[in-house]
């Protein structure tokens, strides 16, 4: 483990709690392959350490918990053979799965920006803390990707059609919405977070009581007033039907959703809807990750990912030229091909040590 990589995640044991603090503040703690390695190694070591009774996942400093994966690196890989990107996803998904099946309680503090890969390392935690600073989103369709890292599992299990809405539009929600949608288990004011972490370290067996005692009732979330519209207008699993419903509605809110969706990749909006249909059927999180890895391996090498990263992150002209260019030009057969199982030997597999 290099010192450079080791510094990207601060690993420590505080009292009875293991602590993983993301430490790339200039990148809003975007995940790298090395960071995933560090977290996997620590979690496996702590799993069998009787002195570690709970795990805290947070960020060391900066304005967000985790903005996602290191997208530029993935895009550069996609321009060649995609091998490095797939290696990252394979490891990241193993981390996500390990956290999901972990036998000791994990507490994730989603204080600030929590997007993409940040969702992947917070949602598997048994306890998920939102604050007034939480900004949660799965914005992948805007760069020609789809809500991975377990998005098909988590989003498909949100109430009503909120998961489909967030998957397609990449919409952002706040800490109050995170509680309402089950994204977070506790809402705690950010200025109380340090004392809560200290209390968990001192008394890890009392983690539930500590979190409950520090929690407050959040204000009404931003989605509350449009929940009925979301459930009605995003009711279909076909993107064409959602567009038709929004256009027929004619409200200002519907018009804003159409304008927002028109900036997204038609291909990966369709992928996202299909992903949630399939994800809702899975009873084993490993099956979810296996499916998402297969989809990622196909989407990675399609034109939209490199073009989306160029338009949104590199050149920042926000004028991607999607291929296929429209919903009508995106055949269902193409989407079906992404969801075919990978050949034997190429599939994603859980860590053997994960025990599941």
N, C-alpha and C positions, 0 to 999 in steps of 0.2 A: 504494500500500500504506500503510494508516494505521499510525501508531505503535502504536496499541492492538493491532491485529492482528499487527504485526511482533513485538511482545513475547510473543505467544502461542506462537511457535516461534522459538527462538534459532538463527539460521543463522550458521555460521562455517566457516572452513577452518583446520584445525590440521595443519600439516605437509602431508602428502600425502593427508589425509582431509577430505572434506566432512562437516559434522556438523549434524544436525537434532535439536535438543533440544526436546521438547514442554515448554511452560511455562505450564500452567494448573493449578498444584498444588491449589488449592481445589476444583477440579472433577475431580481425578485425571486431568487432562490430556485431558478429553473433547474430541473433535474438533469444530471449527466449520468453516463454509465457508471463512472466511478462512485458517484453518490449512492446509486442503487446498491453497488457492491458493499459499500461501508455499512449501509443500513441493514442489508441482509446478514452480513457477518455479525453485527452487534445483536440483532434479534435472535439469531441462532445461539449465540453465546449466552444471552440472558435467559433464554427459554429454560435452560437446565441449571441456572444459577439460583439457588434457594434464597439468596440475599436480595434478588431483584423480584419484587412482587407486582410491579406495574411499570408501564412504559409511557413516557411523555414524548410526543412528537410536536415540535414547534419550530420557530425560526429565531435566529440569534438577534437580528436587528433588521431595520428597514421597514418599508411600508406594506409588506405583504407576506403571507405565509409561503405560497409557492405559485408562480405564474404558469407552470406547466413543464413540459420537457424542453430541451435545448433544440428548438425548431430549426435554427439555421444549420446546425450540424446534420440533422436528419435530412434536410433539403439537399445539402451538398452530397450526401450519400445517395439520395434518389437520382441525382444527375448521372451517377455511374451505375454500379451494380446493386445498390441498396443493401449490401451485406452489413455495413456498420449500423445502419438504421434498424435492421431486423435484429441484430445482436442486442442493441439497446432495448428494443421493445420486449424481446424475450426475457431479458433480465428484469426490466421494470415490471412486467406482468408477473414474474415470479415473486418479486417483492410485494406487489399488490395482493397476490394470493396468500403468501406467507402471513401477511398482516390479517387477512380475512379469517384464517383458520388458527391464529395465534392463541395459545391457551391462557395467556395472562392478559389482564385488561390493558388496553392501549387507550390513551387519552390524546386526541389530536386537537390542537388549539388553532382554529381557523380565523385568526385575528388579521384582518386585511384581505388582500387579494388571494383568492383560492380558486384556481382555474386549471382545467386540463389535468396534467400530472399531479397537481396539488389536490384535486378531487380524488385521484387514485390512491394517495397516501393518507387521506383523511377519512374517506367513507368506510374503509374496512375497519376502522377503529371502533371499539365498543362504545366509547364515549367521544362525542364530537362537540366542541365548544365553539359557538358563534358569539360575536360581539357586535357592537354598534358600527364597527369598522369593516365587518365582513362583506366582501363582494365575491359572490360565487357564480361561476359560469362554466359552461362547456362550449367554447366558441369555435370549435374545430371546423365546422362547415364553411367558415369564412376564409379558411386557408386550404380548402380542398381535402380536409380530413374528416373524421367522424368522431363522435364522443366515445373514446376508447377507455382504457384503464378501468374497465368495469362499468362504463356508462350504460351499456345495454341492460345491465342488472339493476343499477340504482335508479336510472331515469324511468324505466318501465314499471317500477314499483312506487312511484310518486302518486299522490292522489289525483283522481280525474285524468285530465290530459296535459297536466303541467309538464310532465317529463317529455312528452312529444313536442310541446311548444318550446321548451328550453333546448332540446336537441336540434331542432330545425333552425330556429332563429339565433341560437347562441345567446339568448337573452340573459341579462344579469339580474341576480336577486340579492337582497340584503340579509342581514342576520335574522331579522324577524321572519322573513319568508323562509329562511333555512329551517327555523323551528316549525313553521306551519307545514312545510313539505316533508318533514322528517329527515332533512339533510343534517341537521344538528340535533343533539339530544339536550343541550343546555345553552342558555343565553346568559352570558356574564359580562358585565361592563368591563371594558379593557383595562381600566385602572386597577381592577381587582385581580387581574390575571397573575401577577407575580406572587401575591400571597396565596393564591389557590395552588400554584405549582409548588410552593414551599410546603404547604400543608399536605399535599399528596406525597411529597418526598419524605416527610416526617411520619406520616401515617398512611401508607399505601393500601392497607386493608380497608380503610374507611373512604376510599375514593368516591363512592356513590354519595355518601352523606356529605362529603366536602363539596362536591359539585352541586348537589341539591341545595345546600345551605347558601352558596354564593350566587345561585341563579335568581334572576328577576324575570318578571313577565315583560316580554318585548312589546313595543308599540305595534300597531297594525302594519303588516307588510305591504309592499308596493303592489303585489299581485292580488291582494284580497279583493280589490274593487273590480278587477277584470277576470276573476276566476270563472265566472259563468260564461263570459265571452270565450275564454280559452277552451273550456270544456265543449262548448258548442261548435266553435269554428275550426278547432283542431281535432275534431272527433274522428276523422278518417285516418286510416293508415296509408292512404294513397295521397301523394303530394299534389297531384292534379285536383283531387277533391278539396283539399285544404285551400288551394288557390281559388277554386270556384266559390267556396263558401265565403271566403274573405271578400272577394269581388262582389258577390251578391249582397253581402251585409251592408257595404257602403258607408260604414261609420269612419270617423277619423282614425280611431284606433286600428280598425281593419286595414285602412289605407297605409298606416305606418308599418304594419306587419308585412304587407306586400312589398313596400319599398325596402324594408330590411332584408326580406328573403331574396329579393332581386339582386342583392349584393353577394349572396352565398352561392356556392357551387351546386348546381342542380343535381349533379351526380351524387354528391355526398349528402345532400338533404334526403335524397331517396334512400341512400344507404342507411342513414340514421334511423329513419322510420322502420325500415326492415329489421335493423339491429334490435330495436325495442320490441318488435313482435317476437323475434326469436329469443331475445333475452328473457322475456316474461315466462317462457316455457322451461327455462333451465332450473333444475333443482340443485345443481352443484355449481359453485362458483368457478371451479376449474373448467367446466364445460363452457362457461361464458368466456373465459380468457382464451380458451382454445379457439373458439369461433372468432373472437375479435382479432387474434393474431393472424388467422387465415385472411380475414378481410383486410387487415392492415398491410399484409404482404402484397395484396393485389392493388389496393388504392395507392400505396407508396409509389408504384411505378407508372401510374396514370399521369397525364399531363397536369391535372388540376392542382396537385400538391405543390410542385415546384413553382407553378405560376401563382398560386395563392400566396406562398411565402414571399415571392418576388414583389407582388403588388402591395401586400399588407405590412411586411416586416423589412424587406430590403430596400426597395425603391420608394415604398410608402406613397405610391400614386393612387392607391385604393381603386384601381381600374383593372381588375383581373379579366383576362379573356379566357373564359371557361371553355372546356372541350370535353363533352358536348356543350354547346352554348346555351341550351334552353331545356326546360323540363320536357317539352314535346320531343326533343331530339335525343332524349336519354331513354333508351329501351329497357324494359324490365329484364330482358335477357342478359344485358350487361350487369345489372345489379345482381341477378341470380348467380352469375359466374363468380362474383366476389365471395359468395357464401359457401362455395363448394369446399369440402374438406381438403386439406393439403395432403400431398402424397406421404406415404409412410416414411418416417425418418426426417421429415421437414416440419412436423407439427410442433406446436408449443407443448411443453410438459411442465408440470409443477416441480419445484425443488424436491428431490428424493427425501430430504430431511424434513420437509413440511408435514409429512405424515398423512397427507390426504391427496 
